[in-house]
Amino acid sequence: MSPFLLTRTLPADATDAALRADVLSGLTAQPKTLPPKWFYDAHGSELFEEITRLAEYYPTRAEREILIARADDIAAASGAKTLVELGSGSSEKTRHLLDALPELHTYVPVDVSESALAGAAEALLAERPGLSVHALVADFTHALELPDSPGPRLVAFLGGTLGNLLPEERAEFLASVRGRLSPGDALLLGTDLVKDEATLVAAYDDAAGVTAAFDKNVLTVVNRELGADFPPDDFEHVALWDPHNEWIEMRLRARRALTVKIRELDLVVQFEEGEELRTEISAKFREDKVREELAAAGLRLDQWWTDTAGRFALSLATAH
């Protein structure tokens, strides 16, 4: 096969349709919500890369530490000939796995951004001319058909992104992944771990205000794409720890009473002073919780690795 194939499983207008649906349903609900995936236009992606370098934001460094220390163990346990990465983005972290998998034949990055996939594939193929890359432009939270490729396959879902899904969404997602695993395949899952509230809140509300700018960027996206007139400066970024659900919530709090018009949806949205719009949850996990959620989806947790400070975990699970 060609060293690079790209398959688009999303219709050309899928992103616009999804944004319209999410904004309409989220801003007419009580409480109001918007999904975190809409942070990530080009500017939002740049802001998130900046966040990963902040002193307060430990997850990226912690996960990278595990990948570097345990890549050989992951490779030995999985024996993967195909690596599938969900939400691959720049594929930067994946290089640690690619280097450790001597039998790897095919890399299958999955992302909604065709430009990100093409850029990452170009860089990877320049470094690894023997690798085959079959990129999928797809939304991994929906039914996903993987291309034919040599097994066993290792499906990687890194970065703690699982925590952005509500419990029922996590259950549906993990069951969907399980349904696409053949005997011998495995899931490599990144999860941020429960820790003290001060550390968690600081990671989502840094002193420099980068996360606040990232949070407000969702309003800029809605303004640009749907002709809305959100005034971002009239919203305050808030990060709160919910000890019952063991997750961080990011919210935007209206500094004053506001009327927002969204032209493309013919929608008018009222905000009371102090009213909050939830833009993200980021669930934190314990080993027994990860084990239980995997088991409910028909997956068995076989390996569990953390960074030296015990802040983040990578787990390897197989079908049972």
C-alpha positions as CSV (number, residue, x, y, z in Angstrom):
1,M,0.0,0.0,0.0
2,S,1.0,3.7,-0.3
3,P,2.9,4.9,2.8
4,F,0.1,7.4,3.4
5,L,-3.6,7.0,3.0
6,L,-6.3,9.4,4.3
7,T,-9.9,8.3,4.6
8,R,-12.6,10.8,5.4
9,T,-15.5,9.3,7.2
10,L,-17.1,12.6,8.2
11,P,-19.2,14.5,5.6
12,A,-17.7,17.9,4.6
13,D,-20.3,19.8,6.5
14,A,-20.2,17.5,9.6
15,T,-18.3,20.0,11.8
16,D,-20.7,22.9,11.1
17,A,-23.7,20.7,11.7
18,A,-22.3,19.4,15.0
19,L,-21.5,22.9,16.2
20,R,-25.0,24.1,15.4
21,A,-26.6,21.2,17.2
22,D,-24.3,21.5,20.2
23,V,-24.8,25.3,20.6
24,L,-28.6,25.0,20.1
25,S,-29.0,22.2,22.6
26,G,-26.5,23.5,25.1
27,L,-27.5,27.1,25.3
28,T,-31.2,26.3,25.6
29,A,-30.6,23.8,28.4
30,Q,-30.5,24.5,32.1
31,P,-27.8,24.8,33.2
32,K,-26.2,26.0,30.0
33,T,-23.3,23.9,28.5
34,L,-21.0,23.8,25.5
35,P,-18.8,20.7,24.8
36,P,-15.0,21.2,25.2
37,K,-14.2,20.1,21.6
38,W,-15.2,23.6,20.4
39,F,-12.1,25.1,22.2
40,Y,-9.9,23.7,19.5
41,D,-9.8,25.9,16.5
42,A,-6.2,26.9,15.4
43,H,-5.9,29.6,18.1
44,G,-7.4,27.3,20.8
45,S,-5.0,24.5,19.8
46,E,-2.1,27.0,20.2
47,L,-3.4,28.0,23.6
48,F,-3.6,24.4,24.7
49,E,-0.1,23.7,23.6
50,E,0.9,26.7,25.8
51,I,-1.1,25.3,28.7
52,T,0.8,22.0,28.5
53,R,4.1,23.9,29.2
54,L,2.8,25.7,32.2
55,A,4.2,24.8,35.7
56,E,0.7,24.2,37.0
57,Y,-0.4,21.8,34.3
58,Y,1.2,18.5,35.2
59,P,-0.8,15.9,33.1
60,T,1.2,16.2,29.9
61,R,4.6,15.9,31.6
62,A,3.4,13.1,33.8
63,E,2.0,11.1,30.9
64,R,5.2,11.7,28.9
65,E,7.2,10.4,31.8
66,I,5.3,7.2,31.8
67,L,5.5,6.8,28.0
68,I,9.3,7.2,28.1
69,A,9.7,4.9,31.0
70,R,7.2,2.2,30.0
71,A,7.2,2.2,26.2
72,D,9.2,-1.0,26.0
73,D,6.8,-2.7,28.5
74,I,3.8,-1.5,26.5
75,A,5.4,-2.8,23.3
76,A,6.2,-6.2,24.9
77,A,2.8,-6.6,26.4
78,S,0.9,-5.6,23.2
79,G,3.1,-7.0,20.5
80,A,1.3,-4.5,18.3
81,K,1.7,-4.4,14.5
82,T,-0.9,-1.7,14.2
83,L,-1.1,1.4,16.4
84,V,-4.5,3.2,16.3
85,E,-4.5,6.6,18.1
86,L,-7.8,8.2,18.9
87,G,-7.7,12.0,18.9
88,S,-4.1,12.0,17.6
89,G,-3.6,15.7,16.9
90,S,0.1,16.3,16.3
91,S,1.0,12.7,17.1
92,E,3.9,14.1,19.2
93,K,3.5,11.8,22.2
94,T,3.0,8.8,20.0
95,R,6.6,8.9,18.8
96,H,7.7,7.2,22.1
97,L,5.5,4.3,21.3
98,L,6.4,4.2,17.6
99,D,10.1,4.0,18.6
100,A,9.4,1.1,21.0
101,L,7.3,-1.1,18.6
102,P,9.8,-3.0,16.5
103,E,7.1,-5.0,14.6
104,L,4.9,-2.0,13.9
105,H,3.6,-2.0,10.3
106,T,0.8,0.6,10.3
107,Y,-0.1,3.7,12.3
108,V,-3.8,4.8,12.2
109,P,-4.2,8.3,13.6
110,V,-7.8,9.4,14.1
111,D,-8.8,13.0,14.4
112,V,-11.5,15.4,13.2
113,S,-8.8,17.8,11.7
114,E,-7.6,16.7,8.3
115,S,-4.9,19.4,8.3
116,A,-3.5,18.0,11.7
117,L,-3.5,14.5,10.3
118,A,-1.7,15.4,7.1
119,G,0.9,17.5,8.9
120,A,1.6,14.8,11.5
121,A,1.8,12.1,8.8
122,E,4.2,14.1,6.7
123,A,6.5,14.5,9.7
124,L,6.3,10.9,10.8
125,L,7.0,9.5,7.3
126,A,10.0,11.7,6.9
127,E,11.4,10.2,10.1
128,R,10.2,6.6,9.5
129,P,10.1,5.8,5.8
130,G,9.2,2.2,6.4
131,L,6.0,3.0,8.3
132,S,2.6,2.9,6.6
133,V,0.1,5.6,7.8
134,H,-3.6,5.3,7.2
135,A,-5.2,8.5,8.7
136,L,-8.9,8.7,9.5
137,V,-10.8,11.9,9.5
138,A,-13.4,10.8,12.0
139,D,-15.1,11.6,15.3
140,F,-14.0,8.8,17.6
141,T,-16.9,9.3,20.0
142,H,-19.2,7.9,17.3
143,A,-19.2,4.5,15.6
144,L,-15.7,4.1,14.1
145,E,-14.8,1.6,11.4
146,L,-11.1,0.8,11.5
147,P,-9.2,0.0,8.3
148,D,-7.9,-3.5,7.6
149,S,-4.4,-3.7,9.0
150,P,-2.1,-6.4,10.6
151,G,-2.9,-7.5,14.1
152,P,-2.5,-7.4,16.9
153,R,-3.7,-3.8,17.2
154,L,-3.0,-1.4,20.0
155,V,-5.7,1.3,20.4
156,A,-4.3,4.3,22.3
157,F,-6.5,7.0,23.9
158,L,-4.1,9.3,25.7
159,G,-4.1,12.7,27.4
160,G,-6.8,12.0,29.9
161,T,-9.4,12.9,27.3
162,L,-11.7,10.1,28.6
163,G,-12.3,12.4,31.6
164,N,-14.0,14.9,29.4
165,L,-16.9,12.5,28.8
166,L,-19.8,12.1,31.2
167,P,-20.1,8.7,32.9
168,E,-22.8,7.5,30.5
169,E,-20.7,8.7,27.6
170,R,-17.6,7.0,28.9
171,A,-19.5,3.7,29.2
172,E,-20.8,4.0,25.6
173,F,-17.3,5.0,24.3
174,L,-15.5,2.1,26.0
175,A,-18.1,-0.4,24.8
176,S,-17.6,0.9,21.3
177,V,-13.9,0.5,21.5
178,R,-14.4,-3.1,22.9
179,G,-16.6,-3.9,20.0
180,R,-13.7,-3.1,17.6
181,L,-11.1,-5.2,19.3
182,S,-10.2,-8.6,18.0
183,P,-8.6,-11.3,20.2
184,G,-5.0,-10.2,21.0
185,D,-5.8,-6.5,20.6
186,A,-5.4,-4.0,23.5
187,L,-6.4,-0.6,24.7
188,L,-3.9,1.8,26.1
189,L,-5.7,4.4,28.2
190,G,-4.5,7.6,29.8
191,T,-6.3,8.8,32.9
192,D,-5.6,11.7,35.3
193,L,-5.8,10.6,38.9
194,V,-7.6,12.0,42.0
195,K,-5.3,14.3,44.1
196,D,-5.5,17.3,46.3
197,E,-7.9,20.0,45.3
198,A,-5.4,22.8,45.2
199,T,-3.2,21.0,42.7
200,L,-6.2,20.1,40.5
201,V,-7.7,23.6,40.5
202,A,-4.4,25.3,39.7
203,A,-4.0,23.0,36.7
204,Y,-7.2,24.5,35.3
205,D,-6.8,28.0,36.5
206,D,-3.2,29.0,36.0
207,A,-1.7,32.3,37.4
208,A,-0.9,33.6,33.9
209,G,-4.5,33.3,32.7
210,V,-3.7,31.0,29.7
211,T,-6.5,28.6,30.6
212,A,-8.9,31.5,31.1
213,A,-8.1,32.6,27.5
214,F,-8.5,29.0,26.3
215,D,-11.9,28.7,28.0
216,K,-13.2,32.0,26.5
217,N,-12.0,30.9,23.1
218,V,-15.1,28.8,22.7
219,L,-17.1,32.0,22.7
220,T,-14.9,33.4,19.9
221,V,-15.5,30.2,17.9
222,V,-19.3,30.5,18.3
223,N,-19.1,34.2,17.3
224,R,-17.1,33.5,14.2
225,E,-18.8,30.4,13.0
226,L,-22.4,31.2,13.9
227,G,-22.6,35.0,13.8
228,A,-23.0,35.3,17.6
229,D,-22.2,38.4,19.6
230,F,-20.8,37.0,22.9
231,P,-18.6,39.6,24.6
232,P,-15.8,37.4,26.0
233,D,-14.6,40.0,28.4
234,D,-17.9,40.0,30.1
235,F,-17.4,36.4,31.2
236,E,-15.1,35.2,34.0
237,H,-13.2,31.9,33.8
238,V,-14.0,29.6,36.8
239,A,-12.5,26.2,37.7
240,L,-14.1,24.2,40.5
241,W,-13.5,20.8,42.0
242,D,-16.6,18.6,42.5
243,P,-15.7,16.2,45.2
244,H,-18.8,14.1,44.8
245,N,-18.3,13.4,41.1
246,E,-14.5,13.7,41.4
247,W,-14.1,16.0,38.5
248,I,-13.0,19.5,37.7
249,E,-15.6,21.7,36.0
250,M,-14.6,24.7,33.9
251,R,-17.2,27.4,33.6
252,L,-17.7,30.8,32.2
253,R,-19.6,33.1,34.6
254,A,-21.4,36.2,33.3
255,R,-20.1,39.3,35.0
256,R,-23.4,41.1,34.2
257,A,-26.8,40.4,32.8
258,L,-26.4,39.8,29.1
259,T,-28.5,39.2,25.9
260,V,-26.6,37.2,23.3
261,K,-27.8,36.8,19.7
262,I,-26.7,33.9,17.6
263,R,-27.6,35.0,14.0
264,E,-27.1,31.7,12.2
265,L,-29.5,29.9,14.6
266,D,-32.0,32.7,14.9
267,L,-31.5,32.3,18.7
268,V,-31.5,34.8,21.5
269,V,-29.9,33.7,24.8
270,Q,-30.3,35.5,28.1
271,F,-27.7,35.3,30.9
272,E,-28.4,36.6,34.4
273,E,-25.5,38.3,36.3
274,G,-23.5,35.4,37.8
275,E,-25.0,32.7,35.6
276,E,-22.5,30.1,34.6
277,L,-22.0,28.2,31.3
278,R,-20.2,24.9,31.8
279,T,-17.6,24.3,29.1
280,E,-15.8,21.2,30.4
281,I,-15.7,18.5,32.9
282,S,-12.4,16.7,33.5
283,A,-13.0,13.6,35.6
284,K,-10.2,12.2,37.8
285,F,-9.8,8.5,38.4
286,R,-8.7,5.9,40.9
287,E,-7.4,2.5,39.8
288,D,-10.4,0.6,41.0
289,K,-12.8,3.0,39.2
290,V,-10.8,2.5,35.9
291,R,-10.9,-1.2,36.4
292,E,-14.7,-1.2,37.0
293,E,-15.5,0.9,34.0
294,L,-13.3,-1.2,31.8
295,A,-14.9,-4.4,33.1
296,A,-18.4,-3.0,32.5
297,A,-17.4,-2.6,28.8
298,G,-15.9,-6.1,28.6
299,L,-12.3,-5.2,29.0
300,R,-9.8,-6.5,31.6
301,L,-7.2,-4.2,33.1
302,D,-3.9,-6.1,32.7
303,Q,-1.3,-3.4,33.4
304,W,-1.3,-0.2,35.4
305,W,1.6,2.3,35.3
306,T,1.9,5.7,37.0
307,D,4.5,8.5,37.0
308,T,6.8,8.6,40.0
309,A,4.6,11.2,41.7
310,G,1.5,9.1,41.2
311,R,-0.4,11.9,39.4
312,F,-1.3,10.2,36.1
313,A,-1.8,6.6,34.9
314,L,-1.5,4.6,31.7
315,S,-3.4,1.3,31.7
316,L,-3.4,-1.6,29.3
317,A,-6.6,-3.5,28.9
318,T,-7.6,-6.5,26.7
319,A,-11.0,-8.0,25.8
320,H,-12.4,-10.7,27.9
